[in-house]
Amino acid sequence: MTRSEWRSLARRVVARDRHRCYLCGRWGSGADHVQPISEGGAARDPENIRCICDNRDRADNCHDRKTELEARAGRARADAARRGAAPTD
Ligand SMILES: [Zn+2]
């Protein structure tokens, strides 16, 4: 998916969701994959994409928070895989 394809898809989703963040209900202009692509989520399916708040003025915006959670989950998966590969210390 090109950047411009994503932008037009995201615009459509944000309009569909009337700028309401699917996590906190505040106004938002971002779009986010509910199931991350890294976890097998559909990249282009509007059903897998929701409006999310990504206001950079707020430290607690849902997009940053979700990105951080996903990064942490990814690190945990990598750690588990490493432990699986080398079970004993
Ligand atoms: Zn939010």
PDB file of the backbone (N, CA, C, O) and the ligand in Angstrom, with CONECT records:
HET     ZN  A 101       1
ATOM      1  N   MET A   1       0.855  -1.196   0.000  1.00  0.00           N
ATOM      2  CA  MET A   1       0.000   0.000   0.000  1.00  0.00           C
ATOM      3  C   MET A   1       0.883   1.236   0.000  1.00  0.00           C
ATOM      4  O   MET A   1       1.778   1.364   0.836  1.00  0.00           O
ATOM      5  N   THR A   2       0.639   2.130  -0.920  1.00  0.00           N
ATOM      6  CA  THR A   2       1.446   3.360  -0.952  1.00  0.00           C
ATOM      7  C   THR A   2       0.948   4.329   0.106  1.00  0.00           C
ATOM      8  O   THR A   2      -0.145   4.178   0.653  1.00  0.00           O
ATOM      9  N   ARG A   3       1.778   5.325   0.379  1.00  0.00           N
ATOM     10  CA  ARG A   3       1.421   6.331   1.368  1.00  0.00           C
ATOM     11  C   ARG A   3       0.116   7.039   0.971  1.00  0.00           C
ATOM     12  O   ARG A   3      -0.728   7.317   1.823  1.00  0.00           O
ATOM     13  N   SER A   4      -0.038   7.323  -0.309  1.00  0.00           N
ATOM     14  CA  SER A   4      -1.241   8.061  -0.707  1.00  0.00           C
ATOM     15  C   SER A   4      -2.473   7.160  -0.646  1.00  0.00           C
ATOM     16  O   SER A   4      -3.573   7.632  -0.359  1.00  0.00           O
ATOM     17  N   GLU A   5      -2.292   5.853  -0.917  1.00  0.00           N
ATOM     18  CA  GLU A   5      -3.420   4.925  -0.751  1.00  0.00           C
ATOM     19  C   GLU A   5      -3.857   4.889   0.715  1.00  0.00           C
ATOM     20  O   GLU A   5      -5.048   4.923   1.023  1.00  0.00           O
ATOM     21  N   TRP A   6      -2.858   4.820   1.620  1.00  0.00           N
ATOM     22  CA  TRP A   6      -3.181   4.797   3.047  1.00  0.00           C
ATOM     23  C   TRP A   6      -3.883   6.093   3.449  1.00  0.00           C
ATOM     24  O   TRP A   6      -4.865   6.070   4.190  1.00  0.00           O
ATOM     25  N   ARG A   7      -3.368   7.232   2.953  1.00  0.00           N
ATOM     26  CA  ARG A   7      -3.978   8.514   3.331  1.00  0.00           C
ATOM     27  C   ARG A   7      -5.443   8.574   2.927  1.00  0.00           C
ATOM     28  O   ARG A   7      -6.280   9.029   3.706  1.00  0.00           O
ATOM     29  N   SER A   8      -5.763   8.119   1.718  1.00  0.00           N
ATOM     30  CA  SER A   8      -7.159   8.226   1.285  1.00  0.00           C
ATOM     31  C   SER A   8      -8.025   7.219   2.038  1.00  0.00           C
ATOM     32  O   SER A   8      -9.181   7.507   2.350  1.00  0.00           O
ATOM     33  N   LEU A   9      -7.474   6.038   2.332  1.00  0.00           N
ATOM     34  CA  LEU A   9      -8.210   5.056   3.128  1.00  0.00           C
ATOM     35  C   LEU A   9      -8.455   5.607   4.530  1.00  0.00           C
ATOM     36  O   LEU A   9      -9.561   5.500   5.060  1.00  0.00           O
ATOM     37  N   ALA A  10      -7.417   6.196   5.129  1.00  0.00           N
ATOM     38  CA  ALA A  10      -7.533   6.737   6.478  1.00  0.00           C
ATOM     39  C   ALA A  10      -8.559   7.871   6.520  1.00  0.00           C
ATOM     40  O   ALA A  10      -9.353   7.965   7.456  1.00  0.00           O
ATOM     41  N   ARG A  11      -8.535   8.730   5.498  1.00  0.00           N
ATOM     42  CA  ARG A  11      -9.505   9.832   5.453  1.00  0.00           C
ATOM     43  C   ARG A  11     -10.930   9.297   5.443  1.00  0.00           C
ATOM     44  O   ARG A  11     -11.813   9.816   6.126  1.00  0.00           O
ATOM     45  N   ARG A  12     -11.135   8.239   4.647  1.00  0.00           N
ATOM     46  CA  ARG A  12     -12.460   7.649   4.525  1.00  0.00           C
ATOM     47  C   ARG A  12     -12.921   7.074   5.880  1.00  0.00           C
ATOM     48  O   ARG A  12     -14.069   7.251   6.287  1.00  0.00           O
ATOM     49  N   VAL A  13     -12.000   6.389   6.557  1.00  0.00           N
ATOM     50  CA  VAL A  13     -12.333   5.771   7.844  1.00  0.00           C
ATOM     51  C   VAL A  13     -12.641   6.843   8.895  1.00  0.00           C
ATOM     52  O   VAL A  13     -13.603   6.717   9.653  1.00  0.00           O
ATOM     53  N   VAL A  14     -11.822   7.895   8.935  1.00  0.00           N
ATOM     54  CA  VAL A  14     -12.028   8.956   9.920  1.00  0.00           C
ATOM     55  C   VAL A  14     -13.383   9.621   9.697  1.00  0.00           C
ATOM     56  O   VAL A  14     -14.091   9.930  10.656  1.00  0.00           O
ATOM     57  N   ALA A  15     -13.745   9.843   8.429  1.00  0.00           N
ATOM     58  CA  ALA A  15     -15.051  10.435   8.120  1.00  0.00           C
ATOM     59  C   ALA A  15     -16.175   9.474   8.526  1.00  0.00           C
ATOM     60  O   ALA A  15     -17.178   9.891   9.104  1.00  0.00           O
ATOM     61  N   ARG A  16     -15.998   8.196   8.219  1.00  0.00           N
ATOM     62  CA  ARG A  16     -17.007   7.184   8.579  1.00  0.00           C
ATOM     63  C   ARG A  16     -17.241   7.175  10.090  1.00  0.00           C
ATOM     64  O   ARG A  16     -18.377   7.085  10.554  1.00  0.00           O
ATOM     65  N   ASP A  17     -16.138   7.271  10.856  1.00  0.00           N
ATOM     66  CA  ASP A  17     -16.234   7.216  12.321  1.00  0.00           C
ATOM     67  C   ASP A  17     -16.514   8.592  12.925  1.00  0.00           C
ATOM     68  O   ASP A  17     -16.529   8.748  14.146  1.00  0.00           O
ATOM     69  N   ARG A  18     -16.732   9.574  12.075  1.00  0.00           N
ATOM     70  CA  ARG A  18     -17.064  10.935  12.512  1.00  0.00           C
ATOM     71  C   ARG A  18     -16.044  11.498  13.503  1.00  0.00           C
ATOM     72  O   ARG A  18     -16.399  12.156  14.481  1.00  0.00           O
ATOM     73  N   HIS A  19     -14.773  11.224  13.223  1.00  0.00           N
ATOM     74  CA  HIS A  19     -13.683  11.792  14.027  1.00  0.00           C
ATOM     75  C   HIS A  19     -13.752  11.379  15.492  1.00  0.00           C
ATOM     76  O   HIS A  19     -13.222  12.075  16.358  1.00  0.00           O
ATOM     77  N   ARG A  20     -14.399  10.256  15.774  1.00  0.00           N
ATOM     78  CA  ARG A  20     -14.472   9.834  17.173  1.00  0.00           C
ATOM     79  C   ARG A  20     -13.482   8.680  17.391  1.00  0.00           C
ATOM     80  O   ARG A  20     -13.561   7.647  16.727  1.00  0.00           O
ATOM     81  N   CYS A  21     -12.567   8.875  18.316  1.00  0.00           N
ATOM     82  CA  CYS A  21     -11.549   7.861  18.611  1.00  0.00           C
ATOM     83  C   CYS A  21     -12.214   6.591  19.124  1.00  0.00           C
ATOM     84  O   CYS A  21     -13.058   6.645  20.018  1.00  0.00           O
ATOM     85  N   TYR A  22     -11.835   5.447  18.556  1.00  0.00           N
ATOM     86  CA  TYR A  22     -12.500   4.202  18.954  1.00  0.00           C
ATOM     87  C   TYR A  22     -12.048   3.712  20.328  1.00  0.00           C
ATOM     88  O   TYR A  22     -12.656   2.802  20.892  1.00  0.00           O
ATOM     89  N   LEU A  23     -10.990   4.308  20.867  1.00  0.00           N
ATOM     90  CA  LEU A  23     -10.517   3.875  22.184  1.00  0.00           C
ATOM     91  C   LEU A  23     -11.044   4.761  23.306  1.00  0.00           C
ATOM     92  O   LEU A  23     -11.438   4.252  24.355  1.00  0.00           O
ATOM     93  N   CYS A  24     -11.056   6.073  23.103  1.00  0.00           N
ATOM     94  CA  CYS A  24     -11.436   6.959  24.211  1.00  0.00           C
ATOM     95  C   CYS A  24     -12.627   7.838  23.875  1.00  0.00           C
ATOM     96  O   CYS A  24     -13.178   8.476  24.772  1.00  0.00           O
ATOM     97  N   GLY A  25     -13.043   7.894  22.624  1.00  0.00           N
ATOM     98  CA  GLY A  25     -14.221   8.679  22.268  1.00  0.00           C
ATOM     99  C   GLY A  25     -13.953  10.153  22.035  1.00  0.00           C
ATOM    100  O   GLY A  25     -14.858  10.901  21.663  1.00  0.00           O
ATOM    101  N   ARG A  26     -12.705  10.577  22.252  1.00  0.00           N
ATOM    102  CA  ARG A  26     -12.390  11.973  21.988  1.00  0.00           C
ATOM    103  C   ARG A  26     -12.266  12.205  20.493  1.00  0.00           C
ATOM    104  O   ARG A  26     -12.229  11.267  19.697  1.00  0.00           O
ATOM    105  N   TRP A  27     -12.203  13.502  20.129  1.00  0.00           N
ATOM    106  CA  TRP A  27     -12.022  13.860  18.731  1.00  0.00           C
ATOM    107  C   TRP A  27     -10.665  13.361  18.255  1.00  0.00           C
ATOM    108  O   TRP A  27      -9.668  13.502  18.963  1.00  0.00           O
ATOM    109  N   GLY A  28     -10.623  12.797  17.096  1.00  0.00           N
ATOM    110  CA  GLY A  28      -9.351  12.343  16.553  1.00  0.00           C
ATOM    111  C   GLY A  28      -9.324  12.489  15.055  1.00  0.00           C
ATOM    112  O   GLY A  28     -10.370  12.538  14.408  1.00  0.00           O
ATOM    113  N   SER A  29      -8.123  12.558  14.496  1.00  0.00           N
ATOM    114  CA  SER A  29      -7.999  12.659  13.048  1.00  0.00           C
ATOM    115  C   SER A  29      -7.059  11.598  12.500  1.00  0.00           C
ATOM    116  O   SER A  29      -6.700  11.623  11.323  1.00  0.00           O
ATOM    117  N   GLY A  30      -6.661  10.666  13.358  1.00  0.00           N
ATOM    118  CA  GLY A  30      -5.775   9.600  12.907  1.00  0.00           C
ATOM    119  C   GLY A  30      -6.561   8.347  12.577  1.00  0.00           C
ATOM    120  O   GLY A  30      -7.757   8.261  12.858  1.00  0.00           O
ATOM    121  N   ALA A  31      -5.891   7.382  11.983  1.00  0.00           N
ATOM    122  CA  ALA A  31      -6.512   6.093  11.698  1.00  0.00           C
ATOM    123  C   ALA A  31      -5.529   5.005  12.126  1.00  0.00           C
ATOM    124  O   ALA A  31      -4.313   5.168  12.030  1.00  0.00           O
ATOM    125  N   ASP A  32      -6.082   3.905  12.596  1.00  0.00           N
ATOM    126  CA  ASP A  32      -5.235   2.881  13.183  1.00  0.00           C
ATOM    127  C   ASP A  32      -5.774   1.498  12.855  1.00  0.00           C
ATOM    128  O   ASP A  32      -6.986   1.292  12.791  1.00  0.00           O
ATOM    129  N   HIS A  33      -4.859   0.546  12.645  1.00  0.00           N
ATOM    130  CA  HIS A  33      -5.285  -0.841  12.448  1.00  0.00           C
ATOM    131  C   HIS A  33      -5.643  -1.439  13.806  1.00  0.00           C
ATOM    132  O   HIS A  33      -4.817  -1.468  14.718  1.00  0.00           O
ATOM    133  N   VAL A  34      -6.877  -1.913  13.933  1.00  0.00           N
ATOM    134  CA  VAL A  34      -7.324  -2.499  15.196  1.00  0.00           C
ATOM    135  C   VAL A  34      -6.477  -3.722  15.513  1.00  0.00           C
ATOM    136  O   VAL A  34      -5.917  -3.836  16.604  1.00  0.00           O
ATOM    137  N   GLN A  35      -6.389  -4.626  14.563  1.00  0.00           N
ATOM    138  CA  GLN A  35      -5.456  -5.743  14.697  1.00  0.00           C
ATOM    139  C   GLN A  35      -4.216  -5.382  13.890  1.00  0.00           C
ATOM    140  O   GLN A  35      -4.292  -5.256  12.668  1.00  0.00           O
ATOM    141  N   PRO A  36      -3.079  -5.213  14.552  1.00  0.00           N
ATOM    142  CA  PRO A  36      -1.877  -4.758  13.840  1.00  0.00           C
ATOM    143  C   PRO A  36      -1.531  -5.676  12.668  1.00  0.00           C
ATOM    144  O   PRO A  36      -1.741  -6.888  12.719  1.00  0.00           O
ATOM    145  N   ILE A  37      -1.001  -5.068  11.622  1.00  0.00           N
ATOM    146  CA  ILE A  37      -0.588  -5.859  10.454  1.00  0.00           C
ATOM    147  C   ILE A  37       0.456  -6.896  10.889  1.00  0.00           C
ATOM    148  O   ILE A  37       0.503  -8.011  10.371  1.00  0.00           O
ATOM    149  N   SER A  38       1.294  -6.493  11.859  1.00  0.00           N
ATOM    150  CA  SER A  38       2.337  -7.408  12.346  1.00  0.00           C
ATOM    151  C   SER A  38       1.746  -8.626  13.038  1.00  0.00           C
ATOM    152  O   SER A  38       2.427  -9.634  13.225  1.00  0.00           O
ATOM    153  N   GLU A  39       0.456  -8.525  13.422  1.00  0.00           N
ATOM    154  CA  GLU A  39      -0.198  -9.666  14.058  1.00  0.00           C
ATOM    155  C   GLU A  39      -1.230 -10.291  13.134  1.00  0.00           C
ATOM    156  O   GLU A  39      -2.142 -10.986  13.584  1.00  0.00           O
ATOM    157  N   GLY A  40      -1.081 -10.041  11.850  1.00  0.00           N
ATOM    158  CA  GLY A  40      -1.955 -10.689  10.882  1.00  0.00           C
ATOM    159  C   GLY A  40      -3.191  -9.896  10.514  1.00  0.00           C
ATOM    160  O   GLY A  40      -4.057 -10.401   9.799  1.00  0.00           O
ATOM    161  N   GLY A  41      -3.294  -8.642  10.997  1.00  0.00           N
ATOM    162  CA  GLY A  41      -4.446  -7.813  10.660  1.00  0.00           C
ATOM    163  C   GLY A  41      -4.445  -7.432   9.190  1.00  0.00           C
ATOM    164  O   GLY A  41      -3.393  -7.317   8.561  1.00  0.00           O
ATOM    165  N   ALA A  42      -5.657  -7.237   8.649  1.00  0.00           N
ATOM    166  CA  ALA A  42      -5.788  -6.870   7.237  1.00  0.00           C
ATOM    167  C   ALA A  42      -5.403  -5.401   7.067  1.00  0.00           C
ATOM    168  O   ALA A  42      -5.968  -4.525   7.722  1.00  0.00           O
ATOM    169  N   ALA A  43      -4.437  -5.139   6.183  1.00  0.00           N
ATOM    170  CA  ALA A  43      -3.920  -3.786   6.022  1.00  0.00           C
ATOM    171  C   ALA A  43      -4.922  -2.848   5.356  1.00  0.00           C
ATOM    172  O   ALA A  43      -5.008  -1.674   5.715  1.00  0.00           O
ATOM    173  N   ARG A  44      -5.686  -3.368   4.379  1.00  0.00           N
ATOM    174  CA  ARG A  44      -6.549  -2.506   3.571  1.00  0.00           C
ATOM    175  C   ARG A  44      -8.022  -2.627   3.906  1.00  0.00           C
ATOM    176  O   ARG A  44      -8.843  -1.920   3.321  1.00  0.00           O
ATOM    177  N   ASP A  45      -8.375  -3.502   4.831  1.00  0.00           N
ATOM    178  CA  ASP A  45      -9.786  -3.723   5.120  1.00  0.00           C
ATOM    179  C   ASP A  45     -10.310  -2.621   6.051  1.00  0.00           C
ATOM    180  O   ASP A  45      -9.872  -2.525   7.197  1.00  0.00           O
ATOM    181  N   PRO A  46     -11.245  -1.790   5.567  1.00  0.00           N
ATOM    182  CA  PRO A  46     -11.757  -0.711   6.421  1.00  0.00           C
ATOM    183  C   PRO A  46     -12.337  -1.238   7.728  1.00  0.00           C
ATOM    184  O   PRO A  46     -12.395  -0.508   8.717  1.00  0.00           O
ATOM    185  N   GLU A  47     -12.764  -2.492   7.740  1.00  0.00           N
ATOM    186  CA  GLU A  47     -13.289  -3.076   8.976  1.00  0.00           C
ATOM    187  C   GLU A  47     -12.202  -3.226  10.041  1.00  0.00           C
ATOM    188  O   GLU A  47     -12.497  -3.300  11.234  1.00  0.00           O
ATOM    189  N   ASN A  48     -10.954  -3.268   9.603  1.00  0.00           N
ATOM    190  CA  ASN A  48      -9.842  -3.414  10.548  1.00  0.00           C
ATOM    191  C   ASN A  48      -9.210  -2.062  10.878  1.00  0.00           C
ATOM    192  O   ASN A  48      -8.180  -2.005  11.550  1.00  0.00           O
ATOM    193  N   ILE A  49      -9.822  -0.978  10.407  1.00  0.00           N
ATOM    194  CA  ILE A  49      -9.243   0.350  10.618  1.00  0.00           C
ATOM    195  C   ILE A  49     -10.268   1.232  11.312  1.00  0.00           C
ATOM    196  O   ILE A  49     -11.438   1.265  10.929  1.00  0.00           O
ATOM    197  N   ARG A  50      -9.823   1.940  12.328  1.00  0.00           N
ATOM    198  CA  ARG A  50     -10.709   2.814  13.084  1.00  0.00           C
ATOM    199  C   ARG A  50     -10.053   4.174  13.266  1.00  0.00           C
ATOM    200  O   ARG A  50      -8.832   4.319  13.212  1.00  0.00           O
ATOM    201  N   CYS A  51     -10.910   5.162  13.484  1.00  0.00           N
ATOM    202  CA  CYS A  51     -10.409   6.488  13.830  1.00  0.00           C
ATOM    203  C   CYS A  51      -9.766   6.428  15.214  1.00  0.00           C
ATOM    204  O   CYS A  51     -10.288   5.780  16.120  1.00  0.00           O
ATOM    205  N   ILE A  52      -8.638   7.103  15.369  1.00  0.00           N
ATOM    206  CA  ILE A  52      -7.959   7.144  16.670  1.00  0.00           C
ATOM    207  C   ILE A  52      -7.455   8.557  16.901  1.00  0.00           C
ATOM    208  O   ILE A  52      -7.108   9.263  15.954  1.00  0.00           O
ATOM    209  N   CYS A  53      -7.415   8.974  18.177  1.00  0.00           N
ATOM    210  CA  CYS A  53      -6.906  10.319  18.447  1.00  0.00           C
ATOM    211  C   CYS A  53      -5.381  10.277  18.435  1.00  0.00           C
ATOM    212  O   CYS A  53      -4.762   9.391  19.023  1.00  0.00           O
ATOM    213  N   ASP A  54      -4.801  11.244  17.762  1.00  0.00           N
ATOM    214  CA  ASP A  54      -3.341  11.280  17.664  1.00  0.00           C
ATOM    215  C   ASP A  54      -2.847  12.709  17.828  1.00  0.00           C
ATOM    216  O   ASP A  54      -1.880  13.133  17.195  1.00  0.00           O
ATOM    217  N   ASN A  55      -3.540  13.438  18.696  1.00  0.00           N
ATOM    218  CA  ASN A  55      -3.192  14.826  18.943  1.00  0.00           C
ATOM    219  C   ASN A  55      -1.824  14.921  19.610  1.00  0.00           C
ATOM    220  O   ASN A  55      -1.648  14.473  20.743  1.00  0.00           O
ATOM    221  N   ARG A  56      -0.856  15.504  18.905  1.00  0.00           N
ATOM    222  CA  ARG A  56       0.516  15.562  19.408  1.00  0.00           C
ATOM    223  C   ARG A  56       0.642  16.469  20.632  1.00  0.00           C
ATOM    224  O   ARG A  56       1.648  16.411  21.339  1.00  0.00           O
ATOM    225  N   ASP A  57      -0.351  17.293  20.886  1.00  0.00           N
ATOM    226  CA  ASP A  57      -0.296  18.163  22.053  1.00  0.00           C
ATOM    227  C   ASP A  57      -0.585  17.401  23.335  1.00  0.00           C
ATOM    228  O   ASP A  57      -0.318  17.890  24.433  1.00  0.00           O
ATOM    229  N   ARG A  58      -1.130  16.210  23.192  1.00  0.00           N
ATOM    230  CA  ARG A  58      -1.465  15.424  24.375  1.00  0.00           C
ATOM    231  C   ARG A  58      -0.500  14.264  24.500  1.00  0.00           C
ATOM    232  O   ARG A  58      -0.289  13.508  23.552  1.00  0.00           O
ATOM    233  N   ALA A  59       0.087  14.129  25.688  1.00  0.00           N
ATOM    234  CA  ALA A  59       1.031  13.030  25.898  1.00  0.00           C
ATOM    235  C   ALA A  59       0.295  11.692  25.915  1.00  0.00           C
ATOM    236  O   ALA A  59       0.880  10.647  25.633  1.00  0.00           O
ATOM    237  N   ASP A  60      -0.996  11.737  26.250  1.00  0.00           N
ATOM    238  CA  ASP A  60      -1.712  10.471  26.432  1.00  0.00           C
ATOM    239  C   ASP A  60      -2.608  10.147  25.240  1.00  0.00           C
ATOM    240  O   ASP A  60      -3.597   9.429  25.385  1.00  0.00           O
ATOM    241  N   ASN A  61      -2.266  10.675  24.054  1.00  0.00           N
ATOM    242  CA  ASN A  61      -3.129  10.340  22.927  1.00  0.00           C
ATOM    243  C   ASN A  61      -3.059   8.842  22.636  1.00  0.00           C
ATOM    244  O   ASN A  61      -2.023   8.205  22.822  1.00  0.00           O
ATOM    245  N   CYS A  62      -4.178   8.299  22.178  1.00  0.00           N
ATOM    246  CA  CYS A  62      -4.308   6.847  22.062  1.00  0.00           C
ATOM    247  C   CYS A  62      -3.363   6.253  21.025  1.00  0.00           C
ATOM    248  O   CYS A  62      -2.921   5.114  21.171  1.00  0.00           O
ATOM    249  N   HIS A  63      -3.054   7.007  19.990  1.00  0.00           N
ATOM    250  CA  HIS A  63      -2.196   6.445  18.957  1.00  0.00           C
ATOM    251  C   HIS A  63      -0.801   6.167  19.503  1.00  0.00           C
ATOM    252  O   HIS A  63      -0.244   5.092  19.280  1.00  0.00           O
ATOM    253  N   ASP A  64      -0.231   7.155  20.232  1.00  0.00           N
ATOM    254  CA  ASP A  64       1.091   6.943  20.819  1.00  0.00           C
ATOM    255  C   ASP A  64       1.054   5.806  21.835  1.00  0.00           C
ATOM    256  O   ASP A  64       1.967   4.984  21.904  1.00  0.00           O
ATOM    257  N   ARG A  65      -0.032   5.776  22.628  1.00  0.00           N
ATOM    258  CA  ARG A  65      -0.127   4.754  23.663  1.00  0.00           C
ATOM    259  C   ARG A  65      -0.197   3.359  23.034  1.00  0.00           C
ATOM    260  O   ARG A  65       0.460   2.423  23.490  1.00  0.00           O
ATOM    261  N   LYS A  66      -1.009   3.241  21.974  1.00  0.00           N
ATOM    262  CA  LYS A  66      -1.170   1.937  21.341  1.00  0.00           C
ATOM    263  C   LYS A  66       0.131   1.510  20.660  1.00  0.00           C
ATOM    264  O   LYS A  66       0.512   0.341  20.709  1.00  0.00           O
ATOM    265  N   THR A  67       0.805   2.470  20.027  1.00  0.00           N
ATOM    266  CA  THR A  67       2.082   2.152  19.384  1.00  0.00           C
ATOM    267  C   THR A  67       3.073   1.628  20.414  1.00  0.00           C
ATOM    268  O   THR A  67       3.802   0.669  20.160  1.00  0.00           O
ATOM    269  N   GLU A  68       3.092   2.269  21.582  1.00  0.00           N
ATOM    270  CA  GLU A  68       4.001   1.845  22.646  1.00  0.00           C
ATOM    271  C   GLU A  68       3.628   0.441  23.134  1.00  0.00           C
ATOM    272  O   GLU A  68       4.507  -0.396  23.344  1.00  0.00           O
ATOM    273  N   LEU A  69       2.334   0.183  23.313  1.00  0.00           N
ATOM    274  CA  LEU A  69       1.896  -1.145  23.759  1.00  0.00           C
ATOM    275  C   LEU A  69       2.289  -2.206  22.737  1.00  0.00           C
ATOM    276  O   LEU A  69       2.745  -3.292  23.097  1.00  0.00           O
ATOM    277  N   GLU A  70       2.107  -1.877  21.454  1.00  0.00           N
ATOM    278  CA  GLU A  70       2.439  -2.852  20.415  1.00  0.00           C
ATOM    279  C   GLU A  70       3.943  -3.110  20.370  1.00  0.00           C
ATOM    280  O   GLU A  70       4.383  -4.238  20.149  1.00  0.00           O
ATOM    281  N   ALA A  71       4.729  -2.048  20.581  1.00  0.00           N
ATOM    282  CA  ALA A  71       6.184  -2.218  20.591  1.00  0.00           C
ATOM    283  C   ALA A  71       6.580  -3.128  21.749  1.00  0.00           C
ATOM    284  O   ALA A  71       7.451  -3.987  21.618  1.00  0.00           O
ATOM    285  N   ARG A  72       5.903  -2.913  22.910  1.00  0.00           N
ATOM    286  CA  ARG A  72       6.210  -3.734  24.074  1.00  0.00           C
ATOM    287  C   ARG A  72       5.827  -5.193  23.802  1.00  0.00           C
ATOM    288  O   ARG A  72       6.570  -6.107  24.159  1.00  0.00           O
ATOM    289  N   ALA A  73       4.666  -5.411  23.169  1.00  0.00           N
ATOM    290  CA  ALA A  73       4.219  -6.771  22.855  1.00  0.00           C
ATOM    291  C   ALA A  73       5.199  -7.420  21.888  1.00  0.00           C
ATOM    292  O   ALA A  73       5.501  -8.608  22.004  1.00  0.00           O
ATOM    293  N   GLY A  74       5.693  -6.640  20.937  1.00  0.00           N
ATOM    294  CA  GLY A  74       6.656  -7.166  19.981  1.00  0.00           C
ATOM    295  C   GLY A  74       7.948  -7.569  20.666  1.00  0.00           C
ATOM    296  O   GLY A  74       8.531  -8.608  20.359  1.00  0.00           O
ATOM    297  N   ARG A  75       8.398  -6.717  21.620  1.00  0.00           N
ATOM    298  CA  ARG A  75       9.622  -7.055  22.353  1.00  0.00           C
ATOM    299  C   ARG A  75       9.407  -8.317  23.182  1.00  0.00           C
ATOM    300  O   ARG A  75      10.298  -9.162  23.273  1.00  0.00           O
ATOM    301  N   ALA A  76       8.215  -8.448  23.790  1.00  0.00           N
ATOM    302  CA  ALA A  76       7.928  -9.631  24.603  1.00  0.00           C
ATOM    303  C   ALA A  76       7.943 -10.880  23.728  1.00  0.00           C
ATOM    304  O   ALA A  76       8.449 -11.931  24.123  1.00  0.00           O
ATOM    305  N   ARG A  77       7.361 -10.738  22.500  1.00  0.00           N
ATOM    306  CA  ARG A  77       7.360 -11.889  21.588  1.00  0.00           C
ATOM    307  C   ARG A  77       8.785 -12.275  21.206  1.00  0.00           C
ATOM    308  O   ARG A  77       9.127 -13.457  21.151  1.00  0.00           O
ATOM    309  N   ALA A  78       9.613 -11.263  20.942  1.00  0.00           N
ATOM    310  CA  ALA A  78      11.000 -11.533  20.555  1.00  0.00           C
ATOM    311  C   ALA A  78      11.744 -12.196  21.711  1.00  0.00           C
ATOM    312  O   ALA A  78      12.524 -13.127  21.504  1.00  0.00           O
ATOM    313  N   ASP A  79      11.498 -11.709  22.937  1.00  0.00           N
ATOM    314  CA  ASP A  79      12.142 -12.313  24.109  1.00  0.00           C
ATOM    315  C   ASP A  79      11.720 -13.768  24.253  1.00  0.00           C
ATOM    316  O   ASP A  79      12.551 -14.639  24.510  1.00  0.00           O
ATOM    317  N   ALA A  80      10.419 -14.032  24.087  1.00  0.00           N
ATOM    318  CA  ALA A  80       9.907 -15.395  24.233  1.00  0.00           C
ATOM    319  C   ALA A  80      10.528 -16.295  23.172  1.00  0.00           C
ATOM    320  O   ALA A  80      10.870 -17.447  23.439  1.00  0.00           O
ATOM    321  N   ALA A  81      10.668 -15.748  21.953  1.00  0.00           N
ATOM    322  CA  ALA A  81      11.259 -16.539  20.871  1.00  0.00           C
ATOM    323  C   ALA A  81      12.714 -16.864  21.195  1.00  0.00           C
ATOM    324  O   ALA A  81      13.185 -17.976  20.959  1.00  0.00           O
ATOM    325  N   ARG A  82      13.424 -15.862  21.747  1.00  0.00           N
ATOM    326  CA  ARG A  82      14.823 -16.093  22.135  1.00  0.00           C
ATOM    327  C   ARG A  82      14.917 -17.155  23.221  1.00  0.00           C
ATOM    328  O   ARG A  82      15.758 -18.052  23.169  1.00  0.00           O
ATOM    329  N   ARG A  83      14.013 -17.026  24.226  1.00  0.00           N
ATOM    330  CA  ARG A  83      14.018 -18.021  25.296  1.00  0.00           C
ATOM    331  C   ARG A  83      13.709 -19.408  24.754  1.00  0.00           C
ATOM    332  O   ARG A  83      14.279 -20.408  25.189  1.00  0.00           O
ATOM    333  N   GLY A  84      12.749 -19.445  23.749  1.00  0.00           N
ATOM    334  CA  GLY A  84      12.406 -20.731  23.156  1.00  0.00           C
ATOM    335  C   GLY A  84      13.591 -21.344  22.459  1.00  0.00           C
ATOM    336  O   GLY A  84      13.780 -22.560  22.485  1.00  0.00           O
ATOM    337  N   ALA A  85      14.405 -20.485  21.820  1.00  0.00           N
ATOM    338  CA  ALA A  85      15.554 -20.984  21.070  1.00  0.00           C
ATOM    339  C   ALA A  85      16.673 -21.418  22.004  1.00  0.00           C
ATOM    340  O   ALA A  85      17.437 -22.334  21.702  1.00  0.00           O
ATOM    341  N   ALA A  86      16.753 -20.742  23.142  1.00  0.00           N
ATOM    342  CA  ALA A  86      17.809 -21.068  24.106  1.00  0.00           C
ATOM    343  C   ALA A  86      17.191 -21.194  25.496  1.00  0.00           C
ATOM    344  O   ALA A  86      17.271 -20.253  26.286  1.00  0.00           O
ATOM    345  N   PRO A  87      16.585 -22.321  25.807  1.00  0.00           N
ATOM    346  CA  PRO A  87      15.771 -22.444  27.009  1.00  0.00           C
ATOM    347  C   PRO A  87      16.564 -22.378  28.312  1.00  0.00           C
ATOM    348  O   PRO A  87      15.981 -22.065  29.350  1.00  0.00           O
ATOM    349  N   THR A  88      17.827 -22.652  28.304  1.00  0.00           N
ATOM    350  CA  THR A  88      18.565 -22.642  29.570  1.00  0.00           C
ATOM    351  C   THR A  88      19.620 -21.560  29.571  1.00  0.00           C
ATOM    352  O   THR A  88      20.169 -21.204  28.528  1.00  0.00           O
ATOM    353  N   ASP A  89      19.893 -21.049  30.736  1.00  0.00           N
ATOM    354  CA  ASP A  89      20.953 -20.050  30.891  1.00  0.00           C
ATOM    355  C   ASP A  89      22.184 -20.708  31.489  1.00  0.00           C
ATOM    356  O   ASP A  89      23.197 -20.043  31.704  1.00  0.00           O
TER     357      ASP A  89
HETATM  358 ZN    ZN A 101      -8.322   8.276  21.938  1.00  0.00          ZN2+
END
